[in-house]
Amino acid sequence: MTPDGAAYSGEVEMVSTRTVDGSLGIKANHEPLMAMLNPAELRLHVDDSEVVSFAQGEGYLQMANNQALLLVEEATPIADLKLDDLNAKLEEATTRLEASEDGSAAHDLAERDIHRIQRFIEIAEAQT
């Protein structure tokens, strides 16, 4: 789920993502779990031959009752990532960082945006 609605809904065999503590793979019948998510490539293994991938922003993961719920700021299909757009966003976020006061909410937001965009750029470059 994103602020714009569901990016994906359906059954999968495994969810693969990155938490603040490291990489994580979750299969059916996993123990209940709550985790904070870092920007990363989110892989939804639908079956042995189909994987749906997103560039995921920060968020939270909840695994309970054999269901995984990911609440993320952003989930962009990997195929939709455009390096030119990401580089422009990175430049804009860097400008906002430089214009903001250290320790302010605007400064912290710009830092988080830079971190997420840099990760999305890495994901996009790995696909080419």
Contacts in CASP RR format, 6 or more apart in sequence:
PFRMAT RR
TARGET T0000
AUTHOR 0000-0000-0000
METHOD contacts of the structure
MODEL  1
MTPDGAAYSGEVEMVSTRTVDGSLGIKANHEPLMAMLNPAELRLHVDDSE
VVSFAQGEGYLQMANNQALLLVEEATPIADLKLDDLNAKLEEATTRLEAS
EDGSAAHDLAERDIHRIQRFIEIAEAQT
1 7 0 8 1.000
1 69 0 8 1.000
1 70 0 8 1.000
1 71 0 8 1.000
1 72 0 8 1.000
2 72 0 8 1.000
2 73 0 8 1.000
2 74 0 8 1.000
2 75 0 8 1.000
3 73 0 8 1.000
7 54 0 8 1.000
7 72 0 8 1.000
7 75 0 8 1.000
8 44 0 8 1.000
8 52 0 8 1.000
8 54 0 8 1.000
8 75 0 8 1.000
11 46 0 8 1.000
12 44 0 8 1.000
12 45 0 8 1.000
12 46 0 8 1.000
12 52 0 8 1.000
13 27 0 8 1.000
13 28 0 8 1.000
13 45 0 8 1.000
13 46 0 8 1.000
13 47 0 8 1.000
13 48 0 8 1.000
14 25 0 8 1.000
14 26 0 8 1.000
14 27 0 8 1.000
14 43 0 8 1.000
14 44 0 8 1.000
14 45 0 8 1.000
15 25 0 8 1.000
15 26 0 8 1.000
15 42 0 8 1.000
15 43 0 8 1.000
15 44 0 8 1.000
15 45 0 8 1.000
15 61 0 8 1.000
15 68 0 8 1.000
15 70 0 8 1.000
16 23 0 8 1.000
16 24 0 8 1.000
16 25 0 8 1.000
16 26 0 8 1.000
16 42 0 8 1.000
16 43 0 8 1.000
16 44 0 8 1.000
16 45 0 8 1.000
17 23 0 8 1.000
17 24 0 8 1.000
17 25 0 8 1.000
17 37 0 8 1.000
17 40 0 8 1.000
17 41 0 8 1.000
17 42 0 8 1.000
17 43 0 8 1.000
17 56 0 8 1.000
17 61 0 8 1.000
17 70 0 8 1.000
18 24 0 8 1.000
18 37 0 8 1.000
18 38 0 8 1.000
18 39 0 8 1.000
18 40 0 8 1.000
18 41 0 8 1.000
19 35 0 8 1.000
19 36 0 8 1.000
19 37 0 8 1.000
19 38 0 8 1.000
19 61 0 8 1.000
20 35 0 8 1.000
20 36 0 8 1.000
20 37 0 8 1.000
20 38 0 8 1.000
21 35 0 8 1.000
22 38 0 8 1.000
24 35 0 8 1.000
24 61 0 8 1.000
26 33 0 8 1.000
26 61 0 8 1.000
26 63 0 8 1.000
26 68 0 8 1.000
28 66 0 8 1.000
29 66 0 8 1.000
30 63 0 8 1.000
30 66 0 8 1.000
30 68 0 8 1.000
31 63 0 8 1.000
32 63 0 8 1.000
32 64 0 8 1.000
33 61 0 8 1.000
33 62 0 8 1.000
33 63 0 8 1.000
33 64 0 8 1.000
34 60 0 8 1.000
34 61 0 8 1.000
34 62 0 8 1.000
34 63 0 8 1.000
35 60 0 8 1.000
35 61 0 8 1.000
36 58 0 8 1.000
36 59 0 8 1.000
36 60 0 8 1.000
36 61 0 8 1.000
37 56 0 8 1.000
37 57 0 8 1.000
37 58 0 8 1.000
37 59 0 8 1.000
37 60 0 8 1.000
37 61 0 8 1.000
37 70 0 8 1.000
37 72 0 8 1.000
38 57 0 8 1.000
38 58 0 8 1.000
38 119 0 8 1.000
39 55 0 8 1.000
39 56 0 8 1.000
39 57 0 8 1.000
39 58 0 8 1.000
39 115 0 8 1.000
39 116 0 8 1.000
39 119 0 8 1.000
39 120 0 8 1.000
40 55 0 8 1.000
40 56 0 8 1.000
40 57 0 8 1.000
40 119 0 8 1.000
40 123 0 8 1.000
41 53 0 8 1.000
41 54 0 8 1.000
41 55 0 8 1.000
41 56 0 8 1.000
41 78 0 8 1.000
41 123 0 8 1.000
41 126 0 8 1.000
42 53 0 8 1.000
42 54 0 8 1.000
42 55 0 8 1.000
42 56 0 8 1.000
42 70 0 8 1.000
42 72 0 8 1.000
42 75 0 8 1.000
43 51 0 8 1.000
43 52 0 8 1.000
43 53 0 8 1.000
44 51 0 8 1.000
44 52 0 8 1.000
44 53 0 8 1.000
44 54 0 8 1.000
45 51 0 8 1.000
46 52 0 8 1.000
52 77 0 8 1.000
53 77 0 8 1.000
53 78 0 8 1.000
54 75 0 8 1.000
54 76 0 8 1.000
54 77 0 8 1.000
54 78 0 8 1.000
55 74 0 8 1.000
55 75 0 8 1.000
55 76 0 8 1.000
55 78 0 8 1.000
55 81 0 8 1.000
55 119 0 8 1.000
55 120 0 8 1.000
55 123 0 8 1.000
55 124 0 8 1.000
56 70 0 8 1.000
56 72 0 8 1.000
56 74 0 8 1.000
56 75 0 8 1.000
57 72 0 8 1.000
57 73 0 8 1.000
57 74 0 8 1.000
57 75 0 8 1.000
57 116 0 8 1.000
57 119 0 8 1.000
58 72 0 8 1.000
58 73 0 8 1.000
58 112 0 8 1.000
58 116 0 8 1.000
59 70 0 8 1.000
59 71 0 8 1.000
59 72 0 8 1.000
59 73 0 8 1.000
60 70 0 8 1.000
60 71 0 8 1.000
60 72 0 8 1.000
61 68 0 8 1.000
61 69 0 8 1.000
61 70 0 8 1.000
61 71 0 8 1.000
62 68 0 8 1.000
62 69 0 8 1.000
62 70 0 8 1.000
62 71 0 8 1.000
63 69 0 8 1.000
73 116 0 8 1.000
74 116 0 8 1.000
76 120 0 8 1.000
78 123 0 8 1.000
78 124 0 8 1.000
78 127 0 8 1.000
79 127 0 8 1.000
81 120 0 8 1.000
81 123 0 8 1.000
81 124 0 8 1.000
81 127 0 8 1.000
82 124 0 8 1.000
83 121 0 8 1.000
83 124 0 8 1.000
83 125 0 8 1.000
86 117 0 8 1.000
86 120 0 8 1.000
86 121 0 8 1.000
86 124 0 8 1.000
87 121 0 8 1.000
89 113 0 8 1.000
89 117 0 8 1.000
90 114 0 8 1.000
90 117 0 8 1.000
90 118 0 8 1.000
90 121 0 8 1.000
93 110 0 8 1.000
93 113 0 8 1.000
93 114 0 8 1.000
93 117 0 8 1.000
94 110 0 8 1.000
94 114 0 8 1.000
96 106 0 8 1.000
96 109 0 8 1.000
96 110 0 8 1.000
96 113 0 8 1.000
97 107 0 8 1.000
97 110 0 8 1.000
97 111 0 8 1.000
97 114 0 8 1.000
100 106 0 8 1.000
100 107 0 8 1.000
100 110 0 8 1.000
101 107 0 8 1.000
END
